[in-house]
């Protein structure tokens, strides 16, 4: 294939996409069964073909350039469509039922709005979405901070980065940037807010504390103007009702992981969903 007057190395696109998803050449190499030097060569070959840097390597961790982000999104979408088409060949369209589980807040706010894209690929497939409580077997599970599953495959999908959010107008006009006098909404016993304070070097001050049972309840109360809640990048995406009063300051809080059965025991539908899920998560987290 030619791109204008240049050859586009298609073989390098998968290596680039995996590197863009993990932001780590070693993990990309492990996923694809290649050496790290092979992945590095693929990325350099693609950059030469495009005459554009795709990663900014002047940092301790790989970061995509703006051009790299555009290409990664396009390649991710293309690979997803190719994967779906390939899985359908010879089996017509998947039928039967696929069962997946996810934490309630993630299922409601992140997964559900994206599911129509997956369902459109496999219109004859029934889907059950359950809460991740471990009470019944599922084909694919998304877990939070649960990485020990003997006999199963566990793949980290995204690092959870948390930060305070609130509705516009909640903060007083003369807000000084601390928490004094504000209402903090807790979805737990107060541990998350305590960790945030410690991570940001904010000393304990007089606040009002409201405790609710779930993340969804905390964010609903925040949207209604009830105070400041803790949110994360995945959940906040596209939520114009909430602002981040502390800007880009974040706290690393944990990991979302995907749990599947051994490769030889996965159904084609489970493999298709796992592939779709990792690409969707990579696009949102990146």
Number of C-alpha atoms within 10 A of each C-alpha: 8 9 10 7 7 12 12 18 18 12 11 19 20 19 25 29 24 23 24 27 25 18 19 15 23 16 18 24 19 13 13 12 9 14 15 17 12 14 24 19 15 20 25 19 18 23 19 15 15 16 11 13 17 25 22 14 12 8 7 7 10 17 18 20 15 13 13 20 18 12 18 25 18 13 16 24 16 12 17 21 13 12 15 22 15 12 16 17 9 7 10 11 16 19 14 9 14 19 17 23 23 22 17 18 16 19 20 14 16 18 20 11 10 13 14 11 10 16 14 10 17 18 12 14 16 13 14 11 17 18 18 18 12 11 8 9 10 19 21 23 24 25 23 19 14 14 16 10 11 7 9 12 15 20 14 17 22 21 18 19 17 22 24 24 23 26 22 16 9 18 19 9 7 6 11 9 9 13 19 14 13 19 20 23 26 24 21 14 11 14 11 18 20 13 15 20 16 13 13 11 9 13 11 12 11 10 12 13 13 17 14 15 11 14 20 18 17 25 28 13 19 25 22 15 18 19 24 30 27 21 22 18 16 20 19 19 12 9 10 10 14 21 18 17 17 12 10 8 14 18 19 14 15 14 16 21 22 22 24 23 19 11 11 6 11 15 14 15 23 21 20 22 19 21 15 22 21 20 21 20 17 21 16 14 16 18
